[in-house]
Amino acid sequence: MRTIPILLAALLVVMARPAFAQDSARKILDYQGPDRSERLVAAAKKEGVVNLYTSINAEDVKRLTAAFEARYGVKVSVWRSRSENVVQRTLAEAKAERFTVDAIETNGPELESLAREKVLTTFFTPFAGELIQNAIPGHRLYLPTRFNVFVQAYNTRLIKKEALPKTYEDLLKPEWKGKLGIEQSDTDWMAELFHYWGEKRALDFFRGIGAQDLQKRKGHIVLANMVAAGDVPLALTIYSFEIDHLQRKQAPIAMLTLDPVIAKPNGVAIARRAPHPNAALLFADFMLTDAQKLLSDHGGVPANTRTKSPIEGTKLVILDPAMVMDGWDKWSRLWDQYVTNTGK
């Protein structure tokens, strides 16, 4: 007759484990004591691994994970894909209650969508004060690590400096028709232009640019390579670091920075049910500190103000991921209508 109480007690223990684990992780993520660093490193080494989902380019991932593993002796298990795939996999696993991911590093709007799905958690780091403050969301469910800076790129063999546009509106002139390219999914760039310029100027611009026979390509790297090859004389939305990478290979490509220069924050987040919370937090600290110079040395624009930026002196307008997500239906409709020409 004791079987049922014993089984019930065992069941209650199993049911209590997730709550206990989350309480324990919460203490880790909130800890601010003077021995935080020593305790965190020791606990992360005991866990031994951090599972990272990211959209960072492959070369940077390799450099970053090698540096982290060499310094801390904690393995980084990486799953890398496009930012939208990072979101889809994270949400699918959470729905299935398969908690694998520890840390996520990807685009701000995608992190904002994960924050709203309640799969991320807040965390304390002593390095938050070193970051560009207006890139930190109020809910603090992720922190900025780097910026994808939207710039224009042109082929130096096809376009002379004196012929370059000085404003966005210059691109609406007849001589640019058929000579412009754009990444076909940069809806967030358009959203920030609407936010920065106001409705009238933005609508006038996008109506005009949509009539310029834009070449649309999927992938910023693809578009940057087409500029370097001369297939697209001038591209509207290229990430600055991709131009840097091509210039290192002596490609005939150069950067143009029309005002405003929009910077999309990428950030690091910790999964609410991370199986290795110590290693996740240690990796987040690393991304906000040591990783900053590694990114900057290869053209990345760092979020830590103590790290020199490769585009030092350029005034940046920080894209607001929450604004993008709040108006997503509107931005998607306008983008389809004026840029991809698939809407009505």
C-alpha positions as a Markdown table, in Angstrom:
| # | Residue | x | y | z |
|---|---|---|---|---|
| 1 | Met | 0.0 | 0.0 | 0.0 |
| 2 | Arg | 3.0 | 2.3 | 0.2 |
| 3 | Thr | 3.6 | 2.2 | -3.5 |
| 4 | Ile | 1.2 | 5.1 | -4.4 |
| 5 | Pro | 2.7 | 7.6 | -1.8 |
| 6 | Ile | 6.2 | 6.7 | -2.9 |
| 7 | Leu | 5.4 | 7.2 | -6.5 |
| 8 | Leu | 3.6 | 10.5 | -5.7 |
| 9 | Ala | 6.6 | 11.7 | -3.7 |
| 10 | Ala | 8.9 | 10.9 | -6.6 |
| 11 | Leu | 6.6 | 12.7 | -9.1 |
| 12 | Leu | 6.6 | 15.8 | -6.9 |
| 13 | Val | 10.4 | 15.8 | -6.8 |
| 14 | Val | 10.6 | 15.5 | -10.6 |
| 15 | Met | 8.0 | 18.3 | -11.0 |
| 16 | Ala | 10.0 | 20.5 | -8.6 |
| 17 | Arg | 13.3 | 20.2 | -10.5 |
| 18 | Pro | 12.6 | 22.8 | -13.3 |
| 19 | Ala | 11.5 | 25.4 | -10.7 |
| 20 | Phe | 14.6 | 24.7 | -8.6 |
| 21 | Ala | 16.8 | 24.9 | -11.6 |
| 22 | Gln | 15.3 | 28.2 | -12.6 |
| 23 | Asp | 15.7 | 29.6 | -9.1 |
| 24 | Ser | 19.3 | 28.5 | -9.1 |
| 25 | Ala | 19.9 | 30.1 | -12.5 |
| 26 | Arg | 18.2 | 33.3 | -11.4 |
| 27 | Lys | 20.7 | 33.7 | -8.5 |
| 28 | Ile | 23.6 | 33.2 | -10.9 |
| 29 | Leu | 22.3 | 35.7 | -13.4 |
| 30 | Asp | 21.6 | 38.3 | -10.8 |
| 31 | Tyr | 24.7 | 37.9 | -8.7 |
| 32 | Gln | 26.7 | 41.1 | -8.2 |
| 33 | Gly | 29.2 | 40.2 | -5.4 |
| 34 | Pro | 32.9 | 41.2 | -5.6 |
| 35 | Asp | 33.8 | 37.6 | -6.4 |
| 36 | Arg | 31.4 | 37.4 | -9.3 |
| 37 | Ser | 34.1 | 36.8 | -11.9 |
| 38 | Glu | 35.9 | 34.0 | -10.1 |
| 39 | Arg | 32.7 | 32.2 | -9.2 |
| 40 | Leu | 31.3 | 32.6 | -12.7 |
| 41 | Val | 34.4 | 31.2 | -14.4 |
| 42 | Ala | 34.7 | 28.3 | -12.0 |
| 43 | Ala | 31.0 | 27.4 | -12.4 |
| 44 | Ala | 31.2 | 27.7 | -16.2 |
| 45 | Lys | 34.2 | 25.4 | -16.4 |
| 46 | Lys | 32.2 | 22.9 | -14.4 |
| 47 | Glu | 29.4 | 23.0 | -16.9 |
| 48 | Gly | 32.0 | 22.7 | -19.6 |
| 49 | Val | 30.0 | 23.9 | -22.6 |
| 50 | Val | 27.8 | 26.7 | -23.9 |
| 51 | Asn | 25.3 | 26.1 | -26.7 |
| 52 | Leu | 25.2 | 29.1 | -29.0 |
| 53 | Tyr | 22.7 | 29.9 | -31.7 |
| 54 | Thr | 23.9 | 32.8 | -33.9 |
| 55 | Ser | 23.8 | 34.5 | -37.2 |
| 56 | Ile | 27.4 | 35.9 | -37.0 |
| 57 | Asn | 29.3 | 35.2 | -40.2 |
| 58 | Ala | 31.3 | 32.0 | -40.2 |
| 59 | Glu | 34.8 | 33.6 | -40.1 |
| 60 | Asp | 33.9 | 35.7 | -37.1 |
| 61 | Val | 32.3 | 32.8 | -35.3 |
| 62 | Lys | 35.4 | 30.8 | -35.7 |
| 63 | Arg | 37.6 | 33.6 | -34.3 |
| 64 | Leu | 35.3 | 34.4 | -31.4 |
| 65 | Thr | 34.7 | 30.8 | -30.2 |
| 66 | Ala | 38.4 | 29.9 | -30.5 |
| 67 | Ala | 39.3 | 32.9 | -28.3 |
| 68 | Phe | 36.6 | 32.1 | -25.7 |
| 69 | Glu | 37.6 | 28.4 | -25.5 |
| 70 | Ala | 41.3 | 29.3 | -25.2 |
| 71 | Arg | 40.7 | 31.7 | -22.4 |
| 72 | Tyr | 38.2 | 29.8 | -20.3 |
| 73 | Gly | 38.5 | 26.2 | -21.3 |
| 74 | Val | 34.7 | 26.1 | -22.0 |
| 75 | Lys | 33.6 | 24.6 | -25.3 |
| 76 | Val | 31.3 | 26.5 | -27.6 |
| 77 | Ser | 28.8 | 24.3 | -29.5 |
| 78 | Val | 27.6 | 26.5 | -32.4 |
| 79 | Trp | 24.5 | 26.4 | -34.5 |
| 80 | Arg | 24.7 | 29.1 | -37.1 |
| 81 | Ser | 22.1 | 30.2 | -39.6 |
| 82 | Arg | 20.2 | 33.3 | -40.8 |
| 83 | Ser | 18.7 | 35.4 | -38.1 |
| 84 | Glu | 15.2 | 34.4 | -39.0 |
| 85 | Asn | 16.2 | 30.7 | -38.7 |
| 86 | Val | 17.7 | 31.3 | -35.3 |
| 87 | Val | 14.3 | 32.7 | -34.2 |
| 88 | Gln | 12.4 | 29.8 | -35.7 |
| 89 | Arg | 14.6 | 27.1 | -34.1 |
| 90 | Thr | 14.6 | 28.7 | -30.7 |
| 91 | Leu | 10.8 | 29.1 | -30.6 |
| 92 | Ala | 10.2 | 25.6 | -32.0 |
| 93 | Glu | 12.4 | 24.0 | -29.3 |
| 94 | Ala | 10.8 | 26.1 | -26.6 |
| 95 | Lys | 7.3 | 25.0 | -27.7 |
| 96 | Ala | 8.5 | 21.3 | -27.7 |
| 97 | Glu | 10.1 | 21.9 | -24.3 |
| 98 | Arg | 13.4 | 20.8 | -25.6 |
| 99 | Phe | 15.8 | 23.3 | -23.9 |
| 100 | Thr | 19.1 | 23.2 | -25.7 |
| 101 | Val | 20.2 | 26.7 | -26.4 |
| 102 | Asp | 22.1 | 28.7 | -23.8 |
| 103 | Ala | 23.1 | 31.9 | -25.5 |
| 104 | Ile | 21.8 | 33.7 | -28.6 |
| 105 | Glu | 23.6 | 36.3 | -30.6 |
| 106 | Thr | 21.8 | 37.8 | -33.6 |
| 107 | Asn | 20.0 | 40.8 | -35.0 |
| 108 | Gly | 18.1 | 43.2 | -32.7 |
| 109 | Pro | 14.6 | 42.9 | -34.2 |
| 110 | Glu | 14.9 | 39.1 | -34.1 |
| 111 | Leu | 16.0 | 39.3 | -30.4 |
| 112 | Glu | 13.1 | 41.6 | -29.7 |
| 113 | Ser | 10.7 | 39.0 | -31.2 |
| 114 | Leu | 12.2 | 36.3 | -28.9 |
| 115 | Ala | 11.9 | 38.7 | -25.9 |
| 116 | Arg | 8.2 | 39.1 | -26.7 |
| 117 | Glu | 7.8 | 35.3 | -26.8 |
| 118 | Lys | 9.2 | 35.1 | -23.3 |
| 119 | Val | 12.0 | 32.7 | -24.1 |
| 120 | Leu | 14.8 | 35.1 | -22.9 |
| 121 | Thr | 15.8 | 36.2 | -19.4 |
| 122 | Thr | 17.4 | 39.3 | -17.9 |
| 123 | Phe | 21.0 | 39.1 | -16.6 |
| 124 | Phe | 23.4 | 41.3 | -14.7 |
| 125 | Thr | 26.8 | 42.2 | -16.2 |
| 126 | Pro | 29.2 | 44.8 | -14.9 |
| 127 | Phe | 30.0 | 45.8 | -18.4 |
| 128 | Ala | 26.6 | 47.2 | -19.4 |
| 129 | Gly | 27.7 | 50.7 | -18.5 |
| 130 | Glu | 30.4 | 50.6 | -21.2 |
| 131 | Leu | 27.9 | 50.0 | -24.0 |
| 132 | Ile | 26.2 | 52.5 | -26.2 |
| 133 | Gln | 23.3 | 53.3 | -23.9 |
| 134 | Asn | 20.5 | 54.1 | -26.4 |
| 135 | Ala | 21.0 | 50.6 | -27.9 |
| 136 | Ile | 20.0 | 48.9 | -24.6 |
| 137 | Pro | 16.3 | 48.0 | -24.6 |
| 138 | Gly | 14.3 | 49.0 | -21.5 |
| 139 | His | 13.5 | 45.4 | -20.7 |
| 140 | Arg | 17.2 | 44.4 | -20.8 |
| 141 | Leu | 16.4 | 41.0 | -22.2 |
| 142 | Tyr | 19.4 | 41.4 | -24.5 |
| 143 | Leu | 22.3 | 43.7 | -24.7 |
| 144 | Pro | 24.0 | 45.1 | -27.8 |
| 145 | Thr | 27.2 | 43.5 | -29.0 |
| 146 | Arg | 27.8 | 45.0 | -32.4 |
| 147 | Phe | 26.1 | 47.0 | -35.2 |
| 148 | Asn | 25.3 | 46.1 | -38.7 |
| 149 | Val | 25.7 | 49.6 | -40.2 |
| 150 | Phe | 23.8 | 50.2 | -43.4 |
| 151 | Val | 25.9 | 52.1 | -45.9 |
| 152 | Gln | 26.0 | 52.5 | -49.6 |
| 153 | Ala | 28.6 | 50.8 | -51.7 |
| 154 | Tyr | 29.8 | 51.6 | -55.3 |
| 155 | Asn | 32.1 | 50.1 | -57.9 |
| 156 | Thr | 35.1 | 52.4 | -58.2 |
| 157 | Arg | 35.7 | 51.5 | -61.8 |
| 158 | Leu | 32.2 | 52.4 | -62.9 |
| 159 | Ile | 31.4 | 55.5 | -60.8 |
| 160 | Lys | 33.7 | 58.4 | -60.2 |
| 161 | Lys | 33.7 | 60.2 | -56.9 |
| 162 | Glu | 32.5 | 63.4 | -58.4 |
| 163 | Ala | 29.4 | 61.6 | -59.7 |
| 164 | Leu | 28.3 | 60.2 | -56.4 |
| 165 | Pro | 25.0 | 61.2 | -54.9 |
| 166 | Lys | 25.2 | 63.6 | -51.9 |
| 167 | Thr | 21.7 | 62.8 | -50.5 |
| 168 | Tyr | 19.2 | 60.0 | -50.7 |
| 169 | Glu | 17.0 | 62.1 | -52.9 |
| 170 | Asp | 19.9 | 62.4 | -55.5 |
| 171 | Leu | 19.3 | 58.7 | -56.2 |
| 172 | Leu | 15.9 | 59.5 | -57.6 |
| 173 | Lys | 17.5 | 61.4 | -60.6 |
| 174 | Pro | 17.1 | 59.8 | -64.0 |
| 175 | Glu | 20.8 | 58.9 | -64.4 |
| 176 | Trp | 20.6 | 56.4 | -61.6 |
| 177 | Lys | 17.7 | 54.4 | -63.1 |
| 178 | Gly | 18.7 | 50.7 | -63.6 |
| 179 | Lys | 22.0 | 51.2 | -61.7 |
| 180 | Leu | 20.9 | 50.6 | -58.2 |
| 181 | Gly | 20.7 | 47.5 | -56.1 |
| 182 | Ile | 19.1 | 46.7 | -52.7 |
| 183 | Glu | 19.0 | 43.8 | -50.4 |
| 184 | Gln | 15.5 | 42.5 | -50.7 |
| 185 | Ser | 14.7 | 42.0 | -47.0 |
| 186 | Asp | 15.9 | 45.2 | -45.5 |
| 187 | Thr | 12.5 | 46.2 | -44.2 |
| 188 | Asp | 13.9 | 47.4 | -40.9 |
| 189 | Trp | 16.2 | 49.9 | -42.7 |
| 190 | Met | 13.1 | 51.4 | -44.3 |
| 191 | Ala | 11.3 | 51.5 | -41.0 |
| 192 | Glu | 14.0 | 53.5 | -39.4 |
| 193 | Leu | 14.1 | 56.0 | -42.3 |
| 194 | Phe | 10.3 | 56.5 | -41.8 |
| 195 | His | 10.9 | 57.0 | -38.0 |
| 196 | Tyr | 13.8 | 59.4 | -38.6 |
| 197 | Trp | 12.5 | 61.4 | -41.6 |
| 198 | Gly | 8.8 | 61.3 | -40.9 |
| 199 | Glu | 6.0 | 59.9 | -43.1 |
| 200 | Lys | 5.9 | 62.4 | -46.0 |
| 201 | Arg | 9.6 | 62.5 | -46.8 |
| 202 | Ala | 9.9 | 58.8 | -46.5 |
| 203 | Leu | 6.9 | 58.0 | -48.6 |
| 204 | Asp | 8.2 | 60.4 | -51.3 |
| 205 | Phe | 11.6 | 58.8 | -51.3 |
| 206 | Phe | 10.3 | 55.2 | -51.5 |
| 207 | Arg | 7.8 | 55.9 | -54.2 |
| 208 | Gly | 10.6 | 57.4 | -56.2 |
| 209 | Ile | 13.2 | 54.7 | -55.5 |
| 210 | Gly | 10.7 | 52.0 | -56.3 |
| 211 | Ala | 10.5 | 53.4 | -59.9 |
| 212 | Gln | 14.3 | 53.2 | -60.4 |
| 213 | Asp | 14.3 | 49.6 | -61.6 |
| 214 | Leu | 16.1 | 48.3 | -58.5 |
| 215 | Gln | 18.1 | 45.1 | -58.7 |
| 216 | Lys | 16.9 | 43.1 | -55.7 |
| 217 | Arg | 19.2 | 40.4 | -54.2 |
| 218 | Lys | 18.9 | 38.1 | -51.1 |
| 219 | Gly | 21.9 | 38.5 | -48.9 |
| 220 | His | 24.1 | 41.5 | -48.2 |
| 221 | Ile | 27.2 | 39.5 | -49.0 |
| 222 | Val | 25.7 | 38.6 | -52.4 |
| 223 | Leu | 24.9 | 42.2 | -53.1 |
| 224 | Ala | 28.3 | 43.4 | -52.0 |
| 225 | Asn | 30.0 | 40.9 | -54.3 |
| 226 | Met | 27.8 | 42.0 | -57.2 |
| 227 | Val | 29.0 | 45.6 | -56.7 |
| 228 | Ala | 32.6 | 44.5 | -56.6 |
| 229 | Ala | 32.0 | 42.5 | -59.8 |
| 230 | Gly | 30.4 | 45.5 | -61.5 |
| 231 | Asp | 27.0 | 43.9 | -61.9 |
| 232 | Val | 25.5 | 46.5 | -59.6 |
| 233 | Pro | 27.1 | 50.0 | -59.9 |
| 234 | Leu | 25.7 | 51.2 | -56.6 |
| 235 | Ala | 24.0 | 49.4 | -53.7 |
| 236 | Leu | 21.7 | 51.1 | -51.2 |
| 237 | Thr | 22.0 | 48.7 | -48.3 |
| 238 | Ile | 25.3 | 47.1 | -47.6 |
| 239 | Tyr | 26.8 | 46.3 | -44.2 |
| 240 | Ser | 30.0 | 48.3 | -43.7 |
| 241 | Phe | 32.1 | 45.3 | -42.5 |
| 242 | Glu | 31.4 | 43.5 | -45.8 |
| 243 | Ile | 33.0 | 46.4 | -47.8 |
| 244 | Asp | 36.0 | 46.2 | -45.4 |
| 245 | His | 36.3 | 42.4 | -46.2 |
| 246 | Leu | 36.2 | 43.0 | -49.9 |
| 247 | Gln | 38.7 | 45.9 | -49.8 |
| 248 | Arg | 41.2 | 43.7 | -48.0 |
| 249 | Lys | 41.0 | 41.5 | -51.1 |
| 250 | Gln | 41.7 | 44.5 | -53.4 |
| 251 | Ala | 38.1 | 44.5 | -54.8 |
| 252 | Pro | 37.1 | 47.7 | -56.6 |
| 253 | Ile | 34.5 | 48.7 | -54.1 |
| 254 | Ala | 34.2 | 51.7 | -51.8 |
| 255 | Met | 31.8 | 53.0 | -49.1 |
| 256 | Leu | 29.4 | 55.9 | -49.3 |
| 257 | Thr | 27.6 | 57.2 | -46.2 |
| 258 | Leu | 24.5 | 59.1 | -47.0 |
| 259 | Asp | 22.8 | 60.8 | -44.1 |
| 260 | Pro | 21.3 | 59.3 | -42.0 |
| 261 | Val | 23.6 | 56.3 | -41.5 |
| 262 | Ile | 21.5 | 53.7 | -39.8 |
| 263 | Ala | 23.0 | 51.2 | -37.4 |
| 264 | Lys | 21.1 | 48.0 | -36.6 |
| 265 | Pro | 22.0 | 46.6 | -33.2 |
| 266 | Asn | 22.9 | 42.9 | -32.8 |
| 267 | Gly | 22.9 | 41.6 | -29.3 |
| 268 | Val | 23.5 | 38.7 | -26.9 |
| 269 | Ala | 20.7 | 37.1 | -24.9 |
| 270 | Ile | 20.4 | 34.2 | -22.5 |
| 271 | Ala | 17.7 | 31.6 | -22.9 |
| 272 | Arg | 15.2 | 31.6 | -20.0 |
| 273 | Arg | 15.6 | 27.8 | -19.7 |
| 274 | Ala | 19.4 | 27.7 | -20.5 |
| 275 | Pro | 20.8 | 24.3 | -19.4 |
| 276 | His | 24.2 | 25.9 | -18.8 |
| 277 | Pro | 23.4 | 29.3 | -17.3 |
| 278 | Asn | 26.9 | 30.0 | -16.0 |
| 279 | Ala | 28.6 | 29.3 | -19.3 |
| 280 | Ala | 25.9 | 31.4 | -21.1 |
| 281 | Leu | 26.5 | 34.4 | -18.8 |
| 282 | Leu | 30.3 | 34.0 | -19.1 |
| 283 | Phe | 29.9 | 34.0 | -22.9 |
| 284 | Ala | 27.7 | 37.1 | -22.7 |
| 285 | Asp | 30.4 | 38.9 | -20.7 |
| 286 | Phe | 33.0 | 37.8 | -23.3 |
| 287 | Met | 30.9 | 39.2 | -26.2 |
| 288 | Leu | 30.6 | 42.6 | -24.5 |
| 289 | Thr | 34.4 | 42.8 | -23.7 |
| 290 | Asp | 37.2 | 40.8 | -25.3 |
| 291 | Ala | 35.1 | 40.0 | -28.4 |
| 292 | Gln | 34.7 | 43.7 | -29.2 |
| 293 | Lys | 38.3 | 44.2 | -30.4 |
| 294 | Leu | 38.2 | 40.9 | -32.3 |
| 295 | Leu | 35.1 | 42.1 | -34.2 |
| 296 | Ser | 36.5 | 45.6 | -34.7 |
| 297 | Asp | 39.8 | 44.3 | -36.1 |
| 298 | His | 37.8 | 42.7 | -38.9 |
| 299 | Gly | 35.5 | 45.6 | -39.8 |
| 300 | Gly | 32.8 | 45.0 | -37.2 |
| 301 | Val | 31.3 | 48.0 | -35.4 |
| 302 | Pro | 31.5 | 47.4 | -31.7 |
| 303 | Ala | 28.9 | 48.3 | -29.1 |
| 304 | Asn | 31.4 | 48.9 | -26.3 |
| 305 | Thr | 32.4 | 52.5 | -26.3 |
| 306 | Arg | 35.9 | 51.6 | -25.1 |
| 307 | Thr | 36.7 | 49.8 | -28.3 |
| 308 | Lys | 37.8 | 51.8 | -31.4 |
| 309 | Ser | 35.3 | 51.5 | -34.3 |
| 310 | Pro | 36.5 | 51.1 | -37.9 |
| 311 | Ile | 34.1 | 53.9 | -38.8 |
| 312 | Glu | 35.1 | 56.2 | -36.0 |
| 313 | Gly | 33.6 | 59.6 | -36.4 |
| 314 | Thr | 30.6 | 58.6 | -38.4 |
| 315 | Lys | 27.3 | 59.7 | -36.8 |
| 316 | Leu | 25.1 | 56.7 | -36.4 |
| 317 | Val | 21.3 | 56.6 | -36.0 |
| 318 | Ile | 20.5 | 53.6 | -33.9 |
| 319 | Leu | 17.7 | 51.5 | -35.2 |
| 320 | Asp | 15.0 | 50.8 | -32.6 |
| 321 | Pro | 14.1 | 47.0 | -32.8 |
| 322 | Ala | 10.9 | 47.6 | -30.7 |
| 323 | Met | 9.7 | 50.2 | -33.2 |
| 324 | Val | 10.3 | 47.8 | -36.1 |
| 325 | Met | 8.4 | 45.0 | -34.4 |
| 326 | Asp | 5.5 | 47.2 | -33.3 |
| 327 | Gly | 4.9 | 48.4 | -36.9 |
| 328 | Trp | 5.9 | 45.2 | -38.7 |
| 329 | Asp | 2.7 | 44.8 | -40.7 |
| 330 | Lys | 2.9 | 48.4 | -41.9 |
| 331 | Trp | 6.6 | 48.2 | -42.8 |
| 332 | Ser | 6.2 | 44.9 | -44.6 |
| 333 | Arg | 3.3 | 46.3 | -46.6 |
| 334 | Leu | 5.1 | 49.4 | -47.6 |
| 335 | Trp | 8.3 | 47.5 | -48.5 |
| 336 | Asp | 6.4 | 45.1 | -50.7 |
| 337 | Gln | 4.5 | 47.9 | -52.3 |
| 338 | Tyr | 7.4 | 50.2 | -53.1 |
| 339 | Val | 10.6 | 48.1 | -53.1 |
| 340 | Thr | 9.9 | 44.5 | -54.0 |
| 341 | Asn | 6.8 | 45.5 | -56.0 |
| 342 | Thr | 4.9 | 42.4 | -54.7 |
| 343 | Gly | 2.3 | 44.4 | -52.8 |
| 344 | Lys | -0.6 | 46.6 | -53.7 |
